[in-house]
Structure formats: C-alpha cells, structure tokens
Amino acid sequence: MFGNKPTCSTCGKEISGNDMVYVKMRYPERKGMTEIKAYLNNEGTFICEECFEGKDSEKGKT
C-alpha cells in the first residue's frame, strides 16, 4: 500500500504491523483526517519501543 516502510529514526529498524512504536509529530491543525497511516508516514518520526525505553532509562542516570 505504501512505497516505503517506516523505520526507527534512532536504530533504523523496520517497523512491522503490531509493533509498539512512539511517534513524534506536531498536533494537526485540520479536522477529519481519515488516512492516519499516510499522515504518520508523512508527518511523523517513528521511534521503536526498544530505543524509546533505552532513552528513558538514560534520562534517569546522572
């Protein structure tokens, strides 16, 4: 359906269906979006769960 598969912006891992991901993006100004996958691919930055949890654990260190 989409030409390119989303990948983690940190480690480059390909995001697959049912993977837990975190998406960094701006809150949209418009209402009524129906193609959420296309919007996320165009506007979001994906971070896989492993990289996100690794960053959170590093924040706790001093």
C-alpha atoms as one frame of an Amber mdcrd trajectory, in Angstrom:
protein
   0.000   0.000   0.000   2.813   2.404   0.828   6.027   2.640  -1.171   8.404
   2.772   1.760   8.190   1.033   5.120   8.547   3.200   8.229  11.792   2.769
  10.146  13.024   3.758  13.601  14.750   7.133  13.406  17.301   6.003  16.015
  18.389   2.475  15.055  16.927   2.111  11.546  14.861  -0.994  12.388  11.921
  -1.539  10.027   8.565  -1.045  11.743   6.197  -4.002  11.215   2.488  -4.452
  11.886   1.584  -4.668  15.591   4.998  -3.304  16.695   4.778  -0.850  19.583
   6.144   2.496  18.369   6.307   6.082  19.521   5.708   8.866  17.033   6.997
  12.398  17.409   4.854  14.842  15.470   3.044  18.140  15.638  -0.628  18.047
  16.547  -2.586  18.564  13.305  -4.432  21.821  12.684  -7.122  20.302  10.477
 -10.016  18.038  11.421 -11.351  14.963   9.667  -8.205  13.035   8.807  -9.058
   9.570   7.542  -5.758   8.163   6.235  -3.833   8.016   9.503  -1.036   5.737
   8.233  -0.281   8.078   5.350  -0.340  11.093   7.674   2.022   9.418  10.166
   4.430   8.411   7.395   4.462  11.946   6.001   4.490  13.977   9.219   5.820
  11.733  11.985   9.176  10.452  13.191   9.000   6.852  14.401  10.926   5.521
  17.408  10.802   1.795  18.206   9.949   0.704  21.732  13.467  -0.559  22.479
  15.097   2.753  21.554  12.448   4.774  23.401  12.842   2.732  26.578  16.624
   2.987  26.302  16.388   6.776  26.123  14.039   6.880  29.123  16.419   4.801
  31.243  19.326   7.089  30.282  17.356  10.154  31.448  17.259   8.706  34.973
  21.073   8.477  35.119  23.120  11.427  36.302
